[in-house]
């Protein structure tokens, strides 16, 4: 019944935007549509649209440069927006030369463009860029994108040239993204919030949902083209995640002919990885496949000192942890894209991954009396094995119309994850002098299943030359099942006995039905966007064992968003934006099962957790020049029913139970700075900093659970070209101490360095890099709760040296006649008609 309702709802939502807006835009107007410009007296302007010649898709952030006619004197420029449009205005009457460029494409040139009183506006129409031409004997790079680029609602970090992309993983790349922090367990936070959404090519994936850390440690950085950060997404996007969205864009090939990319890397202490990506584009078909392999072995260690104070006495725990984790993973991808027509395409994409890991650790617990003399000791050893299999299938259809900016896209996605985890515990208790007392043994098998269905439709429709409507719908159906079993060893029967009290069978279902509408436009120096998203969410947390309990939560929510941009000049602009967001507790935070991996620090979920709602405001100032760019952002987040991790102590046993709870509210005030600078041709600097104040109001749980404090984090990245083609990169990171709900985090900092050298006429690259040179990437915290103070410091192996080699070649089968005229507008078309 539920699936029938979901399916019928999907098709109704899918057809709604198309039925409402399928007619041509009223008022006639130019078929080309696009932006209009208001000009200052005695000046003119240029406008046009940049497209890929093969797919006719708009190219975002292509460079448009204006030169004095007959020279290379640069007079100005701009970049294209998400629809491929560009506008350059307020140019004095004169004759100019134009150049349009984008990485991987041939430059487009137009000479002798005249602006005068009689021709104030030059409409260039469609500018088609063709893929750069090369053969098996030579590949020549003729353009390089900026390290950081800025769109209306996002920041784009181009990571292809990042030395961390050779031999690293997605996690390594994220460590170099401004305002992103990755802790020792691979948990990601953005501007201090770990409640973020990870997308792959703009879509959610079960691969990032069940084990996000494992997936990002498995994903080869060399397969990633860029990372987009949306700190305040519009109503078009899923509002999940307080911090915003991190969208990982994978490398994709659309060039005619056969293309190969491969790499192999080796790291110290048994670390190996490699990947191979093949693409063949012929006629109306584009075929892609890829394979990646990763073997990673890392140690981890930690220290914890706990003080327990009661009315009668004080005692201490000195805990030392030492362990090793081995992870083997491999991923296979494939895609078939068929271009039904020059403006329509159908694609089927799939991927399969499997991974296995082995974890061994020992926790040495020394119990101390009030005089700090030992009175008991235990050593708890863990041997754990885990296997995980994931598969995902996508079906995408895209239709572009003759009317510029009008587009319909539909997609369906299904993915499943099967995870099997087995942990075995052995704990020996002894006297301080080593005399044996007794042993306990436990087993904890945890099979998990995750299932995701996703249906989505998006429609874009120009209402006029300056105004566009976007509408869409989305249905997400997610199911999770986890069987947590705890078995205790019984010496009498020499067998493991099922512990029903400490085991559970948990099922979670989350269905979200959404629709959105956005209107955006421009006029003069103003650009604006306003929209709203409506969502009906139905969730059910079902505890099947040891006793059946049902925790339903159904709610309807509206998520408005607004953007307003004012362009002070061609190089300077200001922007204000607002959005309402939500953080839904995931199944791990809801599952009441108590994980006794460490019996002195168990952790569990809270099935009564409510979602938290966030009002997010931002003010941005952006200035760009030929030497670089500067972005200043002030932001404020107001969080209601704030979800946070809390510690509940037991003074009798000294055990700290870690769980989740809703606090009254929280507030974040922050200032972020991102600067790029190219003082000389061979040196590029990227400097960023984020400072914010956190206020937490937890009076609903404890009268004194209020706290406030400041935190600062900063990054510095320097890239230098030595000689002709040696690339050097130095990266530094610092995060100051900061407050938590019941304590504080300690400072953390690290430095990375890398060298890159092209070989084989530019088709190959050798890279040597070292991470955490001074071995300082450690995670420390202090927690105080009701008489128990916990001071801990942990580290996962991070000082590693990698040596890598990558190779790419491309065979372009198009003849020179098919490549268009680079010089005189051979790739330009004014269009017309409806299909």
ZATORSE-940286 format. One record per residue (C-alpha): residue in one letter; x, y, z. Coordinates in pm, whole numbers, padded with zeros to 5 digits, always signed. Layout:
! ZATORSE-940286
aXYZ/...
This chain:
! ZATORSE-940286
x+00000+00000+00000/x+00278+00241+00096/x+00474+00171-00222/x+00165+00218-00441/x+00096+00553-00279/x+00459+00657-00317/x+00462+00557-00684/x+00139+00737-00771/x+00256+01043-00579/x+00583+01042-00770/x+00418+01039-01112/x+00174+01311-01013/x+00459+01530-00889/x+00670+01437-01189/x+00414+01561-01442/x+00297+01868-01250/x+00573+02114-01348/x+00566+02006-01711/x+00186+02036-01741/x+00181+02376-01578/x+00458+02533-01779/x+00487+02336-02101/x+00353+02619-02318/x+00592+02866-02482/x+00661+03179-02277/x+00408+03455-02327/x+00485+03781-02496/x+00694+03631-02775/x+01030+03803-02738/x+01364+03690-02871/x+01407+03314-02892/x+01752+03367-02748/x+01619+03521-02426/x+01889+03562-02167/x+02012+03859-01972/x+01949+04224-02059/x+02177+04514-01973/x+02130+04873-01864/x+02419+05087-01986/x+02590+05398-01856/x+02596+05696-02096/x+02836+05670-02391/x+02909+05304-02328/x+02813+04972-02482/x+02791+04607-02384/x+02830+04246-02497/x+02617+03945-02415/x+02601+03584-02523/x+02575+03221-02415/x+02855+02961-02402/x+02767+02597-02481/x+02939+02264-02536/x+02928+02198-02912/x+02863+01826-02875/x+02599+01822-02601/x+02471+02183-02631/x+02486+02202-02252/x+02563+02541-02090/x+02917+02578-01958/x+02936+02728-01609/x+03224+02965-01522/x+03377+02984-01871/x+03617+03280-01901/x+03519+03571-02128/x+03806+03816-02189/x+03798+04156-02363/x+04112+04287-02537/x+04198+04610-02714/x+04158+04536-03086/x+04473+04399-03248/x+04658+04367-02915/x+04673+04147-02604/x+04597+04439-02372/x+04336+04295-02135/x+04062+04551-02066/x+03810+04341-01873/x+03621+04018-01854/x+03369+03801-01674/x+03257+03438-01633/x+02939+03262-01741/x+02655+03179-01501/x+02488+02842-01448/x+02288+02888-01774/x+02599+02972-01973/x+02510+03341-02009/x+02760+03623-01981/x+02727+04002-01981/x+03003+04263-02009/x+02871+04619-01989/x+02977+04985-01964/x+03257+04945-02220/x+03362+05272-02386/x+03278+05301-02755/x+03570+05132-02934/x+03675+04820-03124/x+03752+04506-02925/x+03872+04147-02959/x+03702+03868-02762/x+03828+03538-02627/x+03618+03267-02459/x+03801+02979-02288/x+03741+02683-02060/x+03965+02400-01944/x+03954+02107-02186/x+03811+02312-02477/x+03961+02506-02765/x+03959+02882-02719/x+03698+03075-02918/x+03797+03410-03070/x+03608+03695-03231/x+03797+03996-03365/x+03685+04350-03448/x+03375+04379-03235/x+03258+04740-03265/x+03061+04929-03000/x+02929+05270-03104/x+02636+05506-03055/x+02453+05322-03332/x+02545+04974-03204/x+02560+04995-02827/x+02483+04626-02768/x+02649+04336-02947/x+02451+04012-02906/x+02685+03726-02979/x+02417+03457-02955/x+02539+03106-02889/x+02912+03056-02859/x+02997+02689-02902/x+03323+02556-02757/x+03472+02241-02903/x+03676+01985-02710/x+04051+02043-02728/x+04209+01836-03004/x+04496+01594-02947/x+04615+01255-03063/x+04797+00967-02901/x+05131+01136-02951/x+05063+01465-02781/x+04840+01623-02518/x+04884+01993-02460/x+04725+02183-02171/x+04641+02535-02287/x+04430+02669-02000/x+04411+02641-01624/x+04106+02717-01413/x+04131+02917-01096/x+04167+02721-00772/x+03849+02885-00636/x+03552+03014-00836/x+03230+03170-00713/x+02875+03119-00839/x+02549+03273-00724/x+02487+03013-00453/x+02811+02813-00432/x+03186+02811-00414/x+03366+02586-00658/x+03703+02436-00566/x+03885+02292-00866/x+04091+02006-00726/x+04227+01844-01043/x+04558+02028-00997/x+04569+01971-00622/x+04868+01750-00547/x+04653+01571-00287/x+04458+01430-00582/x+04751+01203-00665/x+04741+00901-00439/x+04491+01054-00199/x+04122+01005-00128/x+03818+01230-00117/x+03883+01272+00254/x+04231+01412+00177/x+04084+01664-00068/x+03820+01779+00181/x+04091+01855+00435/x+04211+02128+00195/x+03871+02292+00139/x+03817+02622+00329/x+03581+02596+00630/x+03575+02213+00609/x+03719+02014+00901/x+03780+01638+00909/x+03846+01474+01246/x+04050+01158+01314/x+03747+00932+01252/x+03671+01093+00916/x+03372+01293+01043/x+03322+01607+00833/x+03204+01946+00953/x+03141+02270+00764/x+03180+02597+00956/x+03176+02394+01275/x+02860+02194+01194/x+02878+01821+01126/x+02517+01821+01004/x+02590+01846+00633/x+02471+01677+00316/x+02715+01493+00089/x+02609+01465-00275/x+02775+01286-00567/x+02719+01468-00897/x+02432+01657-00739/x+02250+01350-00606/x+02233+01168-00273/x+02368+00817-00262/x+02329+00527-00026/x+02707+00493-00053/x+02744+00820+00141/x+02460+00755+00381/x+02531+00432+00566/x+02908+00468+00603/x+03006+00818+00490/x+03355+00800+00641/x+03433+00467+00479/x+03305+00581+00140/x+03513+00901+00138/x+03821+00706+00245/x+03753+00467-00044/x+03680+00724-00317/x+03998+00797-00516/x+04076+01170-00531/x+04209+01132-00883/x+03855+01060-01007/x+03721+01393-00871/x+03705+01704-01090/x+03582+01964-00841/x+03409+02011-00507/x+03118+02253-00471/x+03027+02398-00132/x+02677+02540-00082/x+02657+02690+00267/x+02305+02826+00211/x+02136+02625-00068/x+01818+02746-00236/x+01474+02582-00218/x+01568+02369-00520/x+01788+02151-00300/x+01707+01910-00022/x+01709+02121+00299/x+01872+01838+00496/x+02184+01945+00687/x+02240+02254+00900/x+02586+02329+00761/x+02483+02302+00394/x+02582+02080+00103/x+02916+01944-00019/x+02871+01832-00380/x+03148+01610-00519/x+03165+01628-00899/x+03332+01328-01060/x+03541+01348-01376/x+03340+01268-01687/x+03452+01249-02046/x+03239+01372-02338/x+03507+01398-02607/x+03477+01201-02929/x+03710+00905-02954/x+03884+00691-02694/x+04006+00833-02363/x+04209+00667-02087/x+04302+00788-01740/x+04493+00573-01493/x+04702+00612-01179/x+04889+00400-00926/x+05017+00509-00585/x+05208+00364-00292/x+05230+00499+00064/x+05439+00423+00369/x+05327+00148+00609/x+05135-00062+00353/x+04915+00177+00158/x+04838+00109-00209/x+04576+00235-00448/x+04509+00271-00818/x+04234+00347-01065/x+04157+00307-01434/x+03891+00504-01624/x+03795+00438-01988/x+03566+00641-02213/x+03462+00587-02573/x+03248+00846-02750/x+03125+00759-03098/x+02826+00899-03282/x+02530+00930-03048/x+02676+00704-02780/x+02907+00783-02490/x+03039+00477-02303/x+03227+00499-01975/x+03367+00249-01728/x+03607+00266-01436/x+03772+00059-01167/x+03951+00163-00848/x+04131-00033-00576/x+04249+00082-00235/x+04442-00098+00039/x+04493+00110+00351/x+04659+00008+00677/x+04668+00259+00965/x+04739+00250+01335/x+04542+00448+01588/x+04619+00531+01948/x+04476+00735+02229/x+04492+00832+02595/x+04207+00907+02832/x+04227+01022+03194/x+03903+01029+03390/x+03834+01174+03732/x+03521+01056+03916/x+03416+01256+04222/x+03138+01145+04456/x+03025+01268+04794/x+03241+01002+04964/x+03551+00961+04751/x+03745+01034+04434/x+03896+00778+04199/x+04067+00785+03861/x+04092+00591+03536/x+04403+00596+03317/x+04319+00442+02979/x+04555+00382+02687/x+04434+00258+02347/x+04647+00107+02073/x+04513-00048+01755/x+04545-00114+01385/x+04288-00107+01104/x+04321-00258+00757/x+04073-00166+00485/x+04050-00313+00133/x+03800-00166-00112/x+03726-00172-00481/x+03471+00007-00697/x+03344-00062-01049/x+03148+00203-01242/x+02979+00206-01580/x+02759+00436-01786/x+02590+00444-02125/x+02466+00778-02254/x+02258+00805-02570/x+02201+01141-02738/x+01847+01099-02868/x+01876+01431-03047/x+02108+01732-03026/x+01896+01851-02732/x+01792+01529-02560/x+01990+01256-02389/x+01916+00937-02200/x+02172+00784-01963/x+02197+00468-01756/x+02467+00471-01489/x+02563+00216-01230/x+02832+00136-00977/x+02924-00147-00748/x+03166-00141-00459/x+03274-00382-00192/x+03506-00340+00099/x+03639-00546+00385/x+03821-00434+00695/x+03994-00584+00992/x+04026-00402+01321/x+04243-00504+01616/x+04282-00295+01929/x+04370-00313+02297/x+04247-00082+02574/x+04463-00086+02885/x+04255+00039+03181/x+04435+00122+03506/x+04205+00210+03801/x+04355+00446+04064/x+04241+00519+04420/x+04222+00871+04574/x+04600+00868+04630/x+04649+00767+04265/x+04774+00421+04353/x+04648+00140+04126/x+04396-00107+04269/x+04272-00285+03952/x+04374-00337+03592/x+04201-00469+03283/x+04307-00511+02922/x+04021-00527+02671/x+04113-00664+02330/x+03894-00636+02021/x+03916-00829+01696/x+03665-00705+01444/x+03582-00790+01084/x+03352-00602+00849/x+03234-00653+00492/x+03018-00417+00291/x+02865-00445-00056/x+02698-00154-00234/x+02531-00116-00570/x+02352+00176-00728/x+02164+00227-01054/x+02060+00560-01210/x+01834+00643-01505/x+01850+01004-01628/x+01664+01184-01905/x+01733+01542-02010/x+01548+01754-02268/x+01666+02099-02375/x+01448+02321-02592/x+01523+02579-02860/x+01412+02853-02626/x+01724+02934-02430/x+01706+02826-02069/x+01404+02600-02109/x+01484+02249-01989/x+01325+01936-01843/x+01513+01664-01657/x+01389+01347-01489/x+01575+01080-01296/x+01520+00761-01102/x+01771+00599-00867/x+01787+00283-00661/x+02069+00169-00433/x+02125-00100-00172/x+02391-00161+00089/x+02455-00487+00272/x+02695-00456+00566/x+02809-00742+00790/x+03006-00656+01103/x+03146-00893+01364/x+03328-00779+01678/x+03489-01014+01931/x+03590-00884+02276/x+03825-01040+02533/x+03889-00861+02863/x+04134-00982+03129/x+04114-00842+03485/x+04422-00856+03706/x+04560-00723+04030/x+04803-00428+03995/x+05091-00672+04039/x+04964-00883+03747/x+04791-01160+03942/x+04504-01295+03727/x+04147-01245+03851/x+03901-01338+03572/x+03821-01302+03201/x+03508-01191+03014/x+03432-01262+02648/x+03166-01118+02421/x+03062-01128+02057/x+02872-00855+01876/x+02751-00939+01521/x+02572-00648+01348/x+02420-00715+01003/x+02278-00400+00839/x+02071-00337+00527/x+02009+00000+00363/x+01768+00060+00076/x+01706+00388-00111/x+01463+00482-00390/x+01481+00833-00535/x+01263+00993-00805/x+01311+01350-00921/x+01187+01590-01190/x+01308+01946-01256/x+01177+02200-01506/x+01318+02542-01601/x+01103+02789-01794/x+01187+03148-01900/x+00891+03375-01818/x+01047+03673-01989/x+01385+03799-02101/x+01482+03874-01744/x+01280+03628-01537/x+01293+03249-01507/x+01077+02999-01323/x+01212+02671-01187/x+00985+02399-01048/x+01031+02040-00950/x+00936+01746-00736/x+01117+01474-00549/x+01027+01150-00371/x+01278+00981-00141/x+01208+00640+00018/x+01475+00509+00256/x+01470+00195+00468/x+01731+00073+00717/x+01741-00250+00917/x+02005-00337+01176/x+02023-00648+01396/x+02247-00578+01697/x+02326-00896+01888/x+02534-00930+02203/x+02651-01276+02313/x+02826-01348+02645/x+03063-01637+02694/x+02942-01901+02941/x+03232-02100+03084/x+03006-02375+03216/x+02873-02466+02872/x+03182-02339+02686/x+02954-02149+02447/x+02835-01798+02372/x+02486-01723+02507/x+02252-01468+02352/x+02202-01165+02580/x+01848-01055+02495/x+01850-00759+02735/x+02149-00590+02568/x+02054-00681+02206/x+01800-00527+01973/x+01647-00550+01627/x+01583-00205+01484/x+01407-00091+01168/x+01382+00263+01034/x+01174+00399+00744/x+01196+00757+00615/x+00976+00878+00327/x+00998+01238+00207/x+00767+01387-00058/x+00877+01730-00181/x+00791+01998-00437/x+00952+02335-00498/x+00916+02653-00700/x+01171+02928-00762/x+01147+03257-00950/x+01466+03442-01034/x+01552+03742-01242/x+01774+04043-01295/x+01751+04412-01370/x+02037+04656-01393/x+02293+04576-01126/x+02040+04362-00932/x+02000+03986-00943/x+01745+03809-00725/x+01595+03470-00650/x+01304+03366-00426/x+01154+03024-00371/x+00985+02785-00136/x+01002+02409-00088/x+00722+02204+00068/x+00795+01865+00224/x+00586+01598+00385/x+00804+01368+00596/x+00684+01035+00734/x+00927+00847+00960/x+00892+00540+01173/x+01155+00406+01411/x+01054+00051+01501/x+01220-00143+01782/x+01127-00507+01714/x+01334-00674+01989/x+01370-00719+02283/x+01018-00568+02311/x+00822-00407+02031/x+00804-00027+02040/x+00700+00210+01763/x+00818+00573+01738/x+00635+00745+01450/x+00698+01107+01352/x+00506+01263+01062/x+00530+01635+00987/x+00482+01893+00712/x+00738+02171+00664/x+00797+02474+00444/x+01150+02583+00352/x+01169+02931+00198/x+01488+03075+00048/x+01588+03414-00093/x+01897+03558-00266/x+01962+03921-00352/x+02279+04034-00530/x+02389+04387-00617/x+02680+04441-00854/x+02876+04747-00747/x+03106+04717-01049/x+03236+04453-01288/x+03478+04336-01017/x+03274+04394-00701/x+02940+04272-00569/x+02745+04218-00248/x+02488+03952-00170/x+02234+03870+00100/x+02072+03527+00125/x+01846+03333+00358/x+01722+02975+00381/x+01541+02753+00627/x+01693+02410+00676/x+01639+02090+00870/x+01854+01824+01033/x+01669+01494+01061/x+01821+01250+01311/x+01963+00949+01130/x+01895+00590+01225/x+02214+00560+01432/x+02112+00858+01647/x+01764+00704+01693/x+01862+00342+01763/x+01854+00283+02144/x+02103-00006+02121/x+02396+00049+02359/x+02730-00023+02192/x+02971-00162+02453/x+03277-00149+02231/x+03431+00033+02528/x+03229-00062+02842/x+03353+00248+03025/x+03238+00474+02739/x+02931+00308+02582/x+02724+00493+02322/x+02364+00467+02209/x+02083+00651+02033/x+01761+00818+02142/x+01441+00714+01957/x+01259+01023+02091/x+01486+01266+01906/x+01309+01536+01706/x+01444+01708+01394/x+01615+02041+01442/x+01519+02341+01228/x+01764+02612+01127/x+01721+02967+01000/x+02039+03057+00814/x+02139+03410+00706/x+02445+03521+00507/x+02591+03847+00382/x+02869+03825+00121/x+03112+04074-00025/x+03311+03966-00332/x+03586+04148-00516/x+03790+04003-00801/x+04079+04124-01012/x+04344+03985-01245/x+04564+03906-00944/x+04303+03723-00740/x+03979+03751-00543/x+03853+03829-00193/x+03533+03707-00033/x+03405+03823+00307/x+03104+03642+00452/x+02914+03721+00768/x+02667+03453+00876/x+02416+03379+01150/x+02242+03049+01225/x+01953+03006+01467/x+01891+02643+01563/x+01570+02524+01730/x+01550+02183+01906/x+01925+02158+01863/x+02053+01799+01837/x+02374+01742+02027/x+02574+01457+02177/x+02564+01454+02557/x+02726+01243+02826/x+02527+01086+03107/x+02758+00971+03388/x+02709+00694+03643/x+02903+00798+03954/x+02883+00448+04104/x+03057+00272+03816/x+03236+00568+03658/x+03076+00485+03322/x+03000+00769+03077/x+02705+00688+02851/x+02717+00897+02532/x+02385+00960+02359/x+02188+01232+02178/x+01933+01486+02299/x+01738+01790+02181/x+01841+02115+02348/x+01628+02430+02349/x+01828+02619+02091/x+02168+02720+01965/x+02313+03017+01781/x+02621+03064+01564/x+02763+03403+01460/x+03054+03390+01220/x+03286+03567+00979/x+03458+03384+00694/x+03733+03513+00466/x+03857+03344+00146/x+04131+03509-00055/x+04315+03400-00368/x+04623+03580-00491/x+04860+03532-00784/x+05139+03784-00710/x+05349+03641-00994/x+05267+03404-01277/x+05422+03100-01110/x+05280+03148-00759/x+04920+03105-00645/x+04805+03152-00286/x+04474+03052-00128/x+04417+03179+00225/x+04101+03127+00428/x+03982+03180+00781/x+03659+03120+00971/x+03583+03262+01317/x+03253+03213+01494/x+03082+03228+01831/x+02867+02941+01954/x+02587+02982+02209/x+02410+02674+02348/x+02092+02682+02557/x+02024+02345+02724/x+01812+02450+03020/x+01546+02198+02920/x+01787+01917+03024/x+01996+02072+03301/x+01975+02410+03467/x+02345+02476+03409/x+02370+02330+03056/x+02435+02669+02897/x+02764+02754+02735/x+02918+02996+02487/x+03257+03043+02330/x+03462+03122+02021/x+03643+02908+01765/x+03877+02995+01478/x+04007+02783+01192/x+04233+02880+00905/x+04406+02736+00599/x+04696+02839+00383/x+04782+02683+00049/x+05073+02788-00169/x+05127+02645-00519/x+05448+02733-00703/x+05581+02632-01045/x+05956+02578-01023/x+06144+02602-01349/x+05937+02499-01648/x+05697+02246-01500/x+05789+02137-01147/x+05488+02194-00920/x+05532+02252-00545/x+05247+02277-00296/x+05252+02361+00075/x+04933+02344+00284/x+04879+02440+00646/x+04572+02404+00872/x+04492+02532+01221/x+04183+02500+01442/x+04167+02675+01777/x+04016+02536+02098/x+03635+02558+02106/x+03335+02486+02328/x+03100+02188+02325/x+02777+02135+02518/x+02966+01982+02814/x+03326+02088+02770/x+03574+02195+02505/x+03779+02074+02208/x+04154+02122+02201/x+04346+02293+01922/x+04459+02098+01616/x+04702+02182+01335/x+04896+02015+01053/x+05122+02083+00752/x+05132+01894+00417/x+05380+01922+00130/x+05392+01783-00223/x+05589+01788-00549/x+05456+01715-00898/x+05649+01665-01224/x+05491+01607-01570/x+05660+01338-01782/x+05610+01167-02119/x+05534+01495-02299/x+05267+01587-02046/x+05074+01261-02069/x+05210+01135-01737/x+05271+01284-01395/x+05491+01174-01105/x+05390+01298-00760/x+05561+01280-00422/x+05370+01413-00123/x+05377+01393+00255/x+05086+01455+00491/x+05104+01587+00848/x+05478+01649+00834/x+05512+01722+01207/x+05271+01450+01328/x+05039+01701+01500/x+04697+01600+01363/x+04552+01488+01697/x+04200+01517+01834/x+04162+01619+02199/x+03870+01714+02423/x+03768+01769+02784/x+03417+01676+02902/x+03269+01749+03244/x+02931+01613+03353/x+02792+01567+03707/x+03117+01488+03886/x+03302+01308+03605/x+03577+01486+03410/x+03711+01315+03100/x+04033+01434+02934/x+04117+01251+02608/x+04358+01271+02315/x+04338+01044+02008/x+04528+01008+01683/x+04489+00808+01365/x+04804+00759+01154/x+04837+01072+00943/x+05211+01130+00882/x+05239+00942+00552/x+05452+00973+00239/x+05301+00883-00100/x+05464+00825-00438/x+05230+00821-00737/x+05219+00803-01115/x+04925+00899-01337/x+04883+00872-01712/x+04619+00989-01958/x+04578+00975-02331/x+04305+01076-02568/x+04237+00988-02929/x+04006+01241-03095/x+03847+01090-03405/x+03689+01407-03540/x+03839+01560-03850/x+03935+01923-03871/x+03615+01992-04064/x+03406+01884-03761/x+03584+02104-03511/x+03434+02437-03607/x+03608+02764-03684/x+03801+02889-03387/x+03863+03237-03522/x+03551+03380-03678/x+03249+03254-03493/x+03215+02916-03659/x+03085+02787-03327/x+02807+03046-03294/x+02436+03009-03356/x+02142+03238-03292/x+01897+02950-03267/x+01524+02987-03312/x+01215+02770-03308/x+01078+02556-03028/x+01244+02215-03071/
